[in-house]
Amino acid sequence: MSRLLEVGKVVRPHGLKGQVMVELSTNLAERVAPGSTLEGPEGRLTVKRSSAAGASGGRQRWIVSFEEIVSREQAEGIREAVLRAEPVEGGDALWVHQLVGSDVFTSDGEQIGKVDCVQANPASDLLVLEDGRLIPLHFVTGTAPGRLTVEVPEGLLDL
């Protein structure tokens, strides 16, 4: 079984019939398309209906109805729940699960660290290195499995 990725969270209930406000941590709106499945704390959730509710803090929010959640009480029970899904592969996109743990090198071949996590940021997501230094994702110039090449301005990585 492949590792499930965090794709969003339930913010709060919405209405009386089990709808919830979901904040996506992905730019793939198909994660909440009718018929899609997400993994919640109590198991699988199947999206029945969804509609965009706008953006907040740079993240897209959706009003979602799940087949398994039919009352406000049930919706309250999943408040703040993390939602996960299978990784989506394909294209030239950089995926967080592929970046974490990668060794980072300059274009000159100097190793500068290892990616600990990726931090969401409205201007550009940030690679967080194990030593706490930050590199905006738009400075990545090359990728290979387990390896990233970056071209950063002078002084960016000075501690």
VOKE-840963 format. One record per residue (C-alpha): residue number from 0; residue in one letter; x, y, z. Coordinates in Angstrom, 2 decimals, padded with zeros to 5 digits, always signed. Example, Ala and Ser with C-alpha at 12.3 -4.5 7.8 and 13.67 -1.06 7.14 Angstrom:
% residues 2
    n  res       c1       c2       c3
    0    a  +012.30  -004.50  +007.80
    1    s  +013.67  -001.06  +007.14
***
This chain:
% residues 159
    n  res       c1       c2       c3
    0    m  +000.00  +000.00  +000.00
    1    s  +001.43  +003.37  -000.93
    2    r  +001.83  +006.19  +001.54
    3    l  -001.17  +008.51  +001.80
    4    l  -000.51  +012.23  +001.50
    5    e  -002.19  +015.02  +003.40
    6    v  -004.41  +016.91  +000.96
    7    g  -006.46  +019.07  +003.33
    8    k  -008.37  +019.32  +006.56
    9    v  -011.91  +019.76  +007.76
   10    v  -012.17  +023.29  +009.14
   11    r  -015.68  +023.17  +010.60
   12    p  -019.24  +021.99  +009.99
   13    h  -021.32  +023.95  +007.50
   14    g  -025.09  +023.77  +007.76
   15    l  -027.30  +021.13  +009.35
   16    k  -027.07  +018.16  +006.97
   17    g  -023.46  +017.08  +007.47
   18    q  -021.66  +019.42  +005.09
   19    v  -018.20  +020.56  +006.13
   20    m  -015.81  +023.32  +005.15
   21    v  -012.62  +021.74  +003.79
   22    e  -009.38  +023.66  +003.33
   23    l  -007.20  +022.04  +000.67
   24    s  -003.44  +021.98  +001.07
   25    t  -003.13  +020.96  -002.59
   26    n  -003.87  +022.82  -005.78
   27    l  -005.69  +019.78  -007.17
   28    a  -009.39  +020.59  -006.88
   29    e  -010.21  +017.09  -008.13
   30    r  -009.38  +015.88  -004.60
   31    v  -012.90  +017.05  -003.63
   32    a  -014.69  +016.23  -006.90
   33    p  -017.86  +014.13  -006.56
   34    g  -016.96  +010.45  -006.37
   35    s  -013.42  +011.00  -005.11
   36    t  -012.36  +009.33  -001.89
   37    l  -010.37  +010.69  +001.01
   38    e  -009.10  +009.01  +004.12
   39    g  -010.24  +010.58  +007.40
   40    p  -009.52  +009.65  +011.02
   41    e  -012.36  +007.09  +011.05
   42    g  -011.77  +005.68  +007.57
   43    r  -012.79  +006.32  +003.98
   44    l  -014.92  +009.33  +003.02
   45    t  -016.59  +009.55  -000.39
   46    v  -017.35  +013.02  -001.77
   47    k  -021.02  +013.35  -002.70
   48    r  -021.05  +017.08  -003.61
   49    s  -018.64  +019.99  -003.38
   50    s  -018.55  +023.66  -004.26
   51    a  -015.81  +026.26  -004.03
   52    a  -016.22  +028.56  -001.04
   53    g  -013.34  +030.94  -001.77
   54    a  -009.78  +031.35  -000.58
   55    s  -008.46  +032.04  +002.88
   56    g  -004.79  +032.60  +003.67
   57    g  -003.76  +031.48  +000.20
   58    r  -005.60  +028.16  +000.49
   59    q  -008.75  +027.15  -001.33
   60    r  -011.81  +026.29  +000.76
   61    w  -014.65  +024.02  -000.34
   62    i  -018.05  +023.12  +001.08
   63    v  -018.14  +019.33  +000.89
   64    s  -020.82  +016.69  +001.49
   65    f  -019.56  +013.18  +002.19
   66    e  -021.72  +010.06  +001.70
   67    e  -020.79  +008.91  +005.22
   68    i  -021.54  +012.18  +007.07
   69    v  -025.27  +013.03  +007.17
   70    s  -025.78  +015.16  +010.29
   71    r  -024.28  +018.23  +011.92
   72    e  -023.28  +016.04  +014.89
   73    q  -021.28  +013.75  +012.61
   74    a  -019.73  +016.80  +010.93
   75    e  -018.71  +018.12  +014.37
   76    g  -017.04  +014.77  +014.98
   77    i  -014.60  +015.34  +012.11
   78    r  -013.85  +019.02  +012.85
   79    e  -010.10  +019.67  +012.32
   80    a  -009.64  +016.17  +010.84
   81    v  -006.71  +015.75  +008.46
   82    l  -007.76  +014.34  +005.08
   83    r  -005.37  +012.13  +003.12
   84    a  -005.31  +010.59  -000.34
   85    e  -003.14  +008.49  -002.62
   86    p  -000.34  +010.36  -004.42
   87    v  -001.10  +011.59  -007.93
   88    e  +001.71  +010.92  -010.36
   89    g  +002.54  +012.45  -013.69
   90    g  +003.65  +015.61  -015.39
   91    d  +006.60  +017.79  -014.52
   92    a  +005.18  +018.90  -011.19
   93    l  +007.26  +018.74  -008.02
   94    w  +005.43  +016.84  -005.28
   95    v  +006.13  +017.38  -001.60
   96    h  +006.47  +013.65  -000.88
   97    q  +009.18  +013.46  -003.55
   98    l  +011.08  +016.50  -002.24
   99    v  +011.28  +015.58  +001.44
  100    g  +014.52  +013.76  +002.17
  101    s  +016.20  +014.91  -001.05
  102    d  +019.80  +016.10  -000.97
  103    v  +020.17  +019.71  -002.15
  104    f  +023.13  +020.81  -004.29
  105    t  +024.18  +024.09  -005.87
  106    s  +024.69  +024.22  -009.63
  107    d  +028.44  +023.92  -008.85
  108    g  +027.85  +020.53  -007.19
  109    e  +028.27  +021.69  -003.58
  110    q  +025.95  +019.84  -001.22
  111    i  +024.12  +022.36  +000.99
  112    g  +021.72  +020.15  +002.92
  113    k  +018.76  +017.82  +002.96
  114    v  +015.08  +018.77  +002.69
  115    d  +013.30  +018.27  +006.02
  116    c  +009.87  +019.51  +004.89
  117    v  +008.13  +021.89  +002.52
  118    q  +006.43  +024.93  +004.03
  119    a  +003.47  +026.49  +002.24
  120    n  +003.98  +030.17  +001.45
  121    p  +001.80  +032.37  -000.80
  122    a  +004.75  +033.80  -002.78
  123    s  +006.58  +030.49  -003.25
  124    d  +006.56  +027.31  -001.19
  125    l  +009.76  +026.94  +000.83
  126    l  +012.15  +024.02  +001.09
  127    v  +013.05  +023.76  +004.78
  128    l  +016.49  +022.22  +005.17
  129    e  +017.36  +020.10  +008.20
  130    d  +019.44  +023.00  +009.62
  131    g  +016.44  +025.36  +009.35
  132    r  +017.56  +027.32  +006.30
  133    l  +014.84  +028.14  +003.78
  134    i  +014.99  +028.01  -000.01
  135    p  +012.06  +029.27  -002.11
  136    l  +010.94  +026.47  -004.42
  137    h  +011.28  +028.67  -007.50
  138    f  +015.10  +028.46  -007.08
  139    v  +015.04  +024.72  -007.92
  140    t  +016.64  +024.31  -011.34
  141    g  +016.96  +020.55  -011.57
  142    t  +015.57  +017.36  -010.10
  143    a  +016.49  +013.71  -010.01
  144    p  +015.28  +011.03  -007.62
  145    g  +016.57  +012.03  -004.18
  146    r  +018.46  +015.05  -005.52
  147    l  +017.62  +018.72  -006.14
  148    t  +019.77  +021.35  -007.77
  149    v  +019.20  +024.97  -006.78
  150    e  +020.53  +028.30  -007.94
  151    v  +020.18  +030.77  -005.10
  152    p  +021.24  +034.42  -004.82
  153    e  +024.45  +035.10  -002.96
  154    g  +023.90  +035.38  +000.78
  155    l  +020.52  +033.59  +000.87
  156    l  +021.91  +030.59  +002.72
  157    d  +024.22  +032.48  +005.09
  158    l  +023.43  +031.76  +008.73
***
